[in-house]
Structures are given as structure tokens and as C-alpha cells.
Amino acid sequence: MAERGSTRLFLDAVEELFSELPTRARDGKEKLSEQAVGALRSLVDELGLVKRDDLEELELRVAQLEHRLRLLEDTPRPQGS
């Protein structure tokens, strides 16, 4: 009878473990993802790489400056200067 009690405890523990596995797997995946993202950010900083948002902002600013320059170049200058 004592053997049945310990078997039941073991089965209960196994059942509890199986019910917790999906949650534990998700938590582990999230932690791994956070660690991977952190490592990539550190690598990007260490290598001095430019982030996409920063590059797009600079591209926009260059396009605006080129447009202003074209407008200035196309403006007729007063005679006598």
C-alpha cells in the first residue's frame, strides 16, 4: 500500500510537470529571445553599425537638402550681382 502511495505521488508530480511544460517552454523562449536581442544590440554597437531607423532618417534629410539645393540653383539671380 505504501508503494501505491509513492507511485501516486510520482504520477502526480509527472502530471504537474507535463502541465507546466508549455508555460516553461514559452518563458524559456522569451528569455532566450531577450538574450539574443541583447547580444545583437551589443554587437551592433561594438561594430559601429548604423540602425535602419537612423539610416532612413539621414536619407530623408539628404533628400530634403538636395531638394532645397535644386530650388536655390533654379532661382534666377538678380542682374548686377
ZABALUM-944821 format. One record per residue: residue in three letters; x, y, z of N, C-alpha, C in turn. Coordinates in steps of 0.1 Angstrom, whole numbers, plus 5000, padded with zeros to 4 digits. Example, Ala and Ser with C-alpha at 12.3 -4.5 7.8 and 13.67 -1.06 7.14 Angstrom:
BEGIN
  residu   nxx   nyy   nzz  caxx  cayy  cazz   cxx   cyy   czz
     Ala  5132  4943  5078  5123  4955  5078  5132  4967  5078
     Ser  5128  4978  5071  5137  4989  5071  5129  5000  5079
END
This chain:
BEGIN
  residu   nxx   nyy   nzz  caxx  cayy  cazz   cxx   cyy   czz
     Met  5008  4988  5000  5000  5000  5000  5009  5013  5000
     Ala  5020  5012  5007  5029  5024  5007  5035  5026  4994
     Glu  5037  5015  4986  5042  5016  4973  5032  5023  4964
     Arg  5019  5020  4965  5009  5027  4957  5008  5041  4960
     Gly  5010  5045  4973  5010  5059  4977  5022  5067  4970
     Ser  5034  5061  4970  5045  5067  4964  5044  5068  4949
     Thr  5038  5057  4943  5036  5057  4929  5026  5068  4925
     Arg  5016  5070  4933  5006  5081  4931  5012  5094  4932
     Leu  5021  5096  4942  5028  5109  4943  5037  5112  4931
     Phe  5044  5101  4926  5052  5102  4915  5044  5106  4902
     Leu  5033  5099  4900  5024  5102  4889  5018  5116  4890
     Asp  5015  5121  4902  5010  5134  4903  5021  5144  4900
     Ala  5033  5142  4904  5044  5151  4901  5047  5151  4886
     Val  5046  5140  4879  5048  5139  4865  5037  5146  4858
     Glu  5025  5144  4862  5014  5151  4856  5015  5167  4857
     Glu  5019  5171  4869  5021  5185  4872  5032  5191  4862
     Leu  5043  5183  4861  5054  5187  4852  5049  5189  4838
     Phe  5042  5179  4833  5036  5180  4819  5027  5192  4817
     Ser  5019  5195  4828  5010  5206  4826  5017  5219  4826
     Glu  5029  5220  4833  5037  5232  4833  5046  5234  4821
     Leu  5049  5223  4814  5059  5224  4803  5056  5235  4792
     Pro  5044  5236  4787  5042  5247  4778  5045  5261  4783
     Thr  5042  5264  4796  5045  5277  4802  5060  5278  4803
     Arg  5066  5268  4808  5081  5268  4810  5088  5270  4796
     Ala  5083  5263  4786  5089  5265  4773  5088  5279  4768
     Arg  5076  5285  4769  5074  5299  4765  5083  5308  4772
     Asp  5084  5307  4786  5092  5315  4794  5107  5314  4789
     Gly  5111  5302  4787  5125  5299  4783  5127  5305  4769
     Lys  5118  5304  4760  5119  5310  4747  5120  5325  4748
     Glu  5112  5332  4756  5112  5346  4758  5126  5351  4763
     Lys  5131  5343  4773  5144  5347  4779  5155  5345  4769
     Leu  5154  5335  4761  5164  5333  4751  5163  5344  4740
     Ser  5151  5347  4736  5149  5358  4727  5155  5371  4732
     Glu  5152  5374  4744  5157  5387  4750  5172  5387  4751
     Gln  5178  5375  4754  5193  5374  4755  5199  5376  4741
     Ala  5192  5370  4731  5197  5371  4717  5196  5385  4712
     Val  5185  5392  4715  5184  5406  4711  5194  5415  4717
     Gly  5196  5412  4730  5207  5420  4737  5221  5418  4732
     Ala  5224  5405  4728  5237  5402  4723  5238  5409  4709
     Leu  5228  5409  4701  5229  5415  4688  5230  5430  4689
     Arg  5223  5436  4699  5224  5451  4701  5239  5454  4705
     Ser  5244  5446  4714  5258  5449  4718  5268  5448  4706
     Leu  5265  5438  4698  5274  5436  4686  5273  5447  4676
     Val  5261  5452  4674  5258  5463  4665  5266  5476  4670
     Asp  5265  5478  4684  5272  5489  4690  5287  5488  4689
     Glu  5291  5476  4691  5306  5473  4691  5312  5475  4677
     Leu  5304  5471  4667  5309  5472  4653  5307  5486  4647
     Gly  5299  5494  4654  5296  5507  4649  5286  5507  4638
     Leu  5278  5497  4637  5268  5496  4626  5257  5506  4628
     Val  5251  5511  4617  5240  5521  4617  5227  5513  4618
     Lys  5218  5518  4626  5205  5512  4627  5196  5517  4615
     Arg  5187  5508  4611  5178  5512  4599  5171  5525  4601
     Asp  5165  5527  4613  5158  5540  4615  5167  5552  4613
     Asp  5180  5551  4618  5189  5562  4617  5193  5564  4602
     Leu  5195  5553  4595  5198  5554  4581  5187  5561  4573
     Glu  5174  5556  4576  5163  5562  4569  5161  5577  4572
     Glu  5164  5581  4584  5163  5595  4588  5173  5603  4580
     Leu  5186  5598  4580  5196  5605  4572  5193  5606  4557
     Glu  5187  5595  4552  5184  5595  4537  5173  5606  4535
     Leu  5164  5607  4544  5153  5618  4542  5159  5632  4543
     Arg  5168  5633  4553  5175  5647  4554  5183  5650  4542
     Val  5190  5640  4536  5198  5643  4524  5189  5647  4512
     Ala  5178  5639  4511  5168  5642  4500  5162  5656  4502
     Gln  5159  5660  4514  5154  5674  4517  5165  5684  4513
     Leu  5177  5682  4517  5188  5691  4513  5190  5692  4498
     Glu  5190  5681  4491  5191  5681  4477  5180  5689  4470
     His  5168  5687  4476  5156  5695  4470  5158  5710  4472
     Arg  5162  5714  4484  5165  5728  4487  5176  5733  4478
     Leu  5186  5726  4476  5197  5730  4467  5192  5732  4453
     Arg  5184  5723  4448  5179  5724  4434  5170  5737  4433
     Leu  5162  5739  4444  5154  5752  4443  5163  5764  4443
     Leu  5174  5764  4451  5183  5776  4451  5190  5777  4437
     Glu  5194  5766  4431  5201  5766  4419  5191  5771  4407
     Asp  5179  5768  4408  5169  5771  4398  5164  5786  4400
     Thr  5166  5792  4411  5161  5806  4414  5170  5815  4405
     Pro  5163  5824  4397  5171  5834  4389  5177  5844  4398
     Arg  5189  5847  4395  5197  5857  4403  5194  5871  4397
     Pro  5194  5881  4406  5192  5894  4401  5204  5899  4393
     Gln  5201  5906  4382  5212  5911  4374  5220  5922  4381
     Gly  5232  5922  4380  5240  5932  4386  5248  5926  4398
     Ser  5245  5913  4402  5253  5908  4413  5263  5898  4408
END
